[in-house]
Amino acid sequence: MRSAGLAHVVDGGFAFTTPRLLWKFRDAIGDVMASHVSPQTDLAEVTDGLWYIERCIRKALRDAAINEPNVKNWRKSLLHKNTAATALGRARSDAYVGALSVAELRDPIEWLSLPELLEVVRSDRFGGLFWDKVSWDRFSQQIVPIRNRLSHMRLLKKGDKATVRKWANLLKEAVK
């Protein structure tokens, strides 16, 4: 931007040379980004990594719920009332039209959003499964924004692929 004459250094920071025209620059960038309709080169690997991560977490929670001692119906007891109602609503609108309870779903975990899934995993009942609070906090701060960018068809950022790869590898080690 400096070499194009759009910005210059002021007191060690950058400033636009024509701040009143910043809106034109912002709109021009928006036009270019909106016209980018082809998948980015990292999209497949990031998607595969996110798929792996989320499916592993779901499987680990399912295994823990099924193997809980003294729990007769893991499907029915897994979720709080509001979360169960939300998951049941999603399931009914897609595949289980006649279901009256999460107990009737093959796997209610499949119908949780990622934040809901993480809430259950991090609950006192499951204690984070295989990671501590700090690890889950970092995971949430780093992976959830990437997943949100992808689910809303926004462009990936530099470093997203490396971040997803790192967490997929950490998860591989954790669930051995």
C-alpha positions as CSV (number, residue, x, y, z in Angstrom):
1,M,0.0,0.0,0.0
2,R,2.9,2.3,0.6
3,S,4.4,1.7,-2.8
4,A,1.0,2.4,-4.4
5,G,0.9,5.7,-2.5
6,L,-2.2,4.7,-0.5
7,A,-0.5,4.7,2.9
8,H,2.5,6.2,4.6
9,V,4.3,5.8,7.9
10,V,3.4,8.2,10.7
11,D,4.9,7.8,14.2
12,G,5.9,4.2,13.5
13,G,2.4,3.2,12.3
14,F,0.6,3.3,9.0
15,A,-1.9,6.0,7.9
16,F,-3.9,6.3,4.8
17,T,-2.8,9.2,2.5
18,T,-6.4,10.1,1.8
19,P,-8.4,9.0,4.9
20,R,-11.6,10.7,3.5
21,L,-11.5,8.2,0.6
22,L,-11.1,5.1,2.8
23,W,-14.7,4.0,2.0
24,K,-13.7,3.8,-1.7
25,F,-10.8,1.6,-0.9
26,R,-13.0,-0.6,1.4
27,D,-15.6,-0.9,-1.3
28,A,-13.1,-1.8,-3.9
29,I,-11.6,-4.6,-1.7
30,G,-15.2,-5.8,-1.0
31,D,-15.9,-6.0,-4.8
32,V,-12.7,-8.0,-5.4
33,M,-13.4,-10.4,-2.5
34,A,-17.0,-10.9,-3.5
35,S,-16.0,-11.9,-7.0
36,H,-13.7,-14.6,-5.6
37,V,-16.0,-17.6,-6.2
38,S,-13.6,-20.5,-6.8
39,P,-12.5,-22.6,-3.9
40,Q,-9.2,-21.7,-2.3
41,T,-6.4,-24.2,-2.7
42,D,-6.4,-25.0,1.0
43,L,-10.2,-25.6,1.2
44,A,-10.2,-29.4,0.8
45,E,-7.5,-30.0,3.4
46,V,-9.1,-27.6,5.9
47,T,-12.5,-29.2,5.3
48,D,-11.1,-32.7,5.8
49,G,-9.3,-31.6,8.9
50,L,-12.4,-30.0,10.4
51,W,-14.5,-33.0,9.5
52,Y,-12.0,-35.3,11.2
53,I,-11.8,-33.2,14.3
54,E,-15.5,-32.8,14.8
55,R,-16.3,-36.5,14.1
56,C,-13.6,-37.6,16.6
57,I,-15.0,-35.4,19.3
58,R,-18.5,-36.7,18.6
59,K,-17.3,-40.3,18.7
60,A,-15.4,-39.8,22.0
61,L,-18.4,-38.2,23.6
62,R,-20.7,-41.0,22.3
63,D,-18.3,-43.7,23.7
64,A,-18.1,-41.9,27.0
65,A,-21.9,-41.6,27.3
66,I,-22.5,-45.2,26.3
67,N,-19.9,-46.4,28.8
68,E,-21.1,-44.3,31.7
69,P,-21.8,-46.5,34.7
70,N,-25.3,-46.6,36.1
71,V,-26.9,-44.9,33.1
72,K,-29.7,-46.9,31.5
73,N,-30.6,-44.7,28.5
74,W,-27.6,-42.6,27.5
75,R,-29.6,-40.9,24.7
76,K,-32.2,-39.7,27.0
77,S,-29.9,-38.6,29.8
78,L,-27.1,-37.0,27.7
79,L,-28.5,-33.5,27.1
80,H,-30.1,-30.8,29.2
81,K,-33.8,-30.2,28.5
82,N,-33.3,-27.1,26.2
83,T,-30.4,-28.7,24.3
84,A,-32.4,-31.9,23.8
85,A,-35.4,-30.0,22.5
86,T,-33.1,-28.1,20.0
87,A,-31.4,-31.3,18.8
88,L,-34.8,-33.1,18.5
89,G,-36.1,-30.2,16.5
90,R,-33.2,-30.4,14.1
91,A,-33.5,-34.2,13.8
92,R,-37.3,-34.0,13.2
93,S,-36.9,-31.4,10.4
94,D,-34.3,-33.5,8.6
95,A,-34.6,-37.3,9.2
96,Y,-36.7,-38.2,12.2
97,V,-40.1,-36.7,11.4
98,G,-42.0,-38.7,13.9
99,A,-39.6,-38.7,16.8
100,L,-41.0,-37.5,20.1
101,S,-37.9,-37.7,22.2
102,V,-34.1,-37.7,21.7
103,A,-34.2,-41.3,23.1
104,E,-35.7,-42.3,19.7
105,L,-32.7,-40.9,17.8
106,R,-29.9,-43.2,16.7
107,D,-27.4,-40.7,18.0
108,P,-28.6,-37.4,19.4
109,I,-24.9,-36.2,19.4
110,E,-25.2,-36.0,15.6
111,W,-27.7,-33.2,15.9
112,L,-25.7,-30.9,18.2
113,S,-24.0,-27.7,16.8
114,L,-20.3,-27.5,17.6
115,P,-20.8,-25.0,20.5
116,E,-23.4,-27.4,21.9
117,L,-21.1,-30.3,21.5
118,L,-18.3,-28.5,23.2
119,E,-20.6,-27.5,26.1
120,V,-21.5,-31.2,26.7
121,V,-17.9,-32.4,26.4
122,R,-16.7,-29.7,28.8
123,S,-19.5,-30.3,31.3
124,D,-18.7,-31.6,34.8
125,R,-20.3,-34.8,33.7
126,F,-17.7,-35.5,31.0
127,G,-14.8,-33.4,32.4
128,G,-13.4,-32.4,29.0
129,L,-12.9,-36.1,28.1
130,F,-9.2,-36.0,27.0
131,W,-8.2,-32.3,27.3
132,D,-8.1,-29.9,30.2
133,K,-9.9,-26.5,30.3
134,V,-7.0,-24.6,28.9
135,S,-6.7,-26.9,25.9
136,W,-10.4,-26.7,25.2
137,D,-10.3,-22.9,25.5
138,R,-7.5,-22.7,23.0
139,F,-9.2,-25.2,20.7
140,S,-12.4,-23.1,20.8
141,Q,-10.5,-19.8,20.1
142,Q,-8.6,-21.3,17.2
143,I,-10.9,-23.8,15.5
144,V,-14.4,-22.4,16.0
145,P,-13.7,-19.2,14.0
146,I,-12.2,-21.3,11.1
147,R,-15.2,-23.6,11.1
148,N,-17.5,-20.5,11.1
149,R,-15.7,-18.9,8.2
150,L,-16.1,-22.2,6.3
151,S,-19.7,-22.7,7.1
152,H,-20.6,-19.1,6.0
153,M,-18.5,-19.4,2.8
154,R,-16.0,-16.7,3.8
155,L,-12.5,-16.9,2.7
156,L,-10.0,-18.8,4.7
157,K,-7.2,-16.9,6.4
158,K,-3.4,-17.5,6.1
159,G,-2.6,-20.0,8.7
160,D,-6.0,-21.7,8.9
161,K,-4.6,-24.9,7.3
162,A,-1.7,-25.1,9.7
163,T,-4.0,-24.5,12.7
164,V,-6.5,-27.2,11.6
165,R,-3.6,-29.6,10.9
166,K,-2.1,-28.9,14.4
167,W,-5.4,-29.6,16.2
168,A,-6.1,-32.7,14.1
169,N,-2.7,-34.1,15.1
170,L,-3.2,-33.2,18.8
171,L,-6.6,-34.9,18.7
172,K,-5.1,-38.0,17.0
173,E,-2.7,-38.3,20.0
174,A,-5.4,-37.6,22.5
175,V,-7.9,-40.3,21.3
176,K,-5.4,-43.1,20.8
